């Protein structure tokens, strides 16, 4: 299952109603590191779909969400579990490192 877009209108219900942890990728179209990380996020979404839901939040379109979670640099990945942010990763990183960090919370 590929990642899906998340907006301020769907955010709270997605985060609180998910039966799996939710990874949100905060990104922007003009951000080179975001574009480089995007295929990695998609691979993680596909490979870990049984244990993890993955969403993308365009910070240009969803500035309120970026401010709410104090996203100052992009890309930023935030993992939510039981409706709460439990882990944040800022910047681009290799897939192995991201998966290793996520595994601690799954």
C-alpha positions in Angstrom: 0.0 0.0 0.0 1.5 3.3 -1.1 1.5 6.3 1.2 -1.5 8.6 1.2 -1.9 12.4 1.6 -2.9 13.7 5.0 -4.5 17.1 5.6 -5.6 19.1 8.7 -9.1 17.9 8.0 -8.2 14.2 8.1 -5.2 14.3 10.4 -6.8 13.8 13.9 -9.1 11.0 12.7 -6.3 9.2 10.9 -3.9 9.4 13.8 -6.4 8.4 16.5 -8.3 5.8 14.6 -5.5 3.8 13.1 -5.0 0.3 14.4 -1.3 0.6 13.5 1.4 3.2 14.2 1.3 6.0 11.6 4.4 7.5 9.9 3.9 11.0 8.5 6.4 12.4 6.0 6.4 16.2 6.1 7.7 17.4 2.7 7.5 20.1 0.0 7.8 19.8 -3.8 10.7 22.3 -4.0 12.8 20.4 -1.4 15.5 18.3 -3.0 16.2 16.0 0.0 12.4 15.5 0.3 12.3 14.3 -3.4 15.3 12.0 -2.7 13.6 10.5 0.4 10.2 10.0 -1.2 11.0 6.7 -2.9 12.4 5.4 0.3 9.2 6.3 2.2 7.2 4.6 -0.5 9.3 1.4 -0.2 8.8 1.5 3.6 5.0 2.0 3.0 4.9 -1.0 0.8 7.2 -3.3 2.7 5.8 -2.5 6.2 2.1 -2.0 5.3 1.1 -4.9 7.7 2.6 -3.0 10.7 2.6 0.7 9.7 0.4 3.2 8.0 2.3 5.9 6.0 1.1 9.3 5.0 2.6 12.4 3.4 1.9 16.0 4.5 2.8 18.8 2.1 4.0 21.6 4.4 3.2 24.2 1.8 -0.5 23.2 1.7 -0.7 22.2 5.4 1.2 24.9 7.2 -1.0 24.5 10.3 0.0 20.9 10.7 3.7 21.8 10.2 3.4 24.5 12.9 1.4 22.2 15.2 4.2 19.6 15.2 7.0 22.2 15.1 8.4 21.0 11.8 11.2 23.5 11.2 13.2 21.5 8.6 12.1 19.2 5.9 12.0 16.3 5.3 10.8 15.4 8.7 9.3 12.0 9.6 7.2 11.7 12.7 5.9 8.4 14.0 2.6 8.4 15.9 1.5 5.6 18.1 -1.7 5.5 20.1 -2.5 9.0 18.8 0.7 10.6 20.1 4.0 11.5 18.4 6.6 9.1 19.7 9.6 9.6 17.4 10.9 12.3 15.0 13.6 12.0 12.3 14.8 15.2 10.6 16.6 15.1 7.3 17.2 12.5 4.7 18.6 9.1 5.8 19.2 5.7 4.3 16.3 3.3 4.3 18.1 0.9 6.7 18.5 3.6 9.4 14.9 4.7 9.1 13.6 1.1 9.4 15.9 0.4 12.4 14.6 3.5 14.2 10.9 2.7 13.3 11.3 -0.9 14.5 12.0 0.2 18.1 8.4 1.5 18.2 6.5 -1.3 16.3 
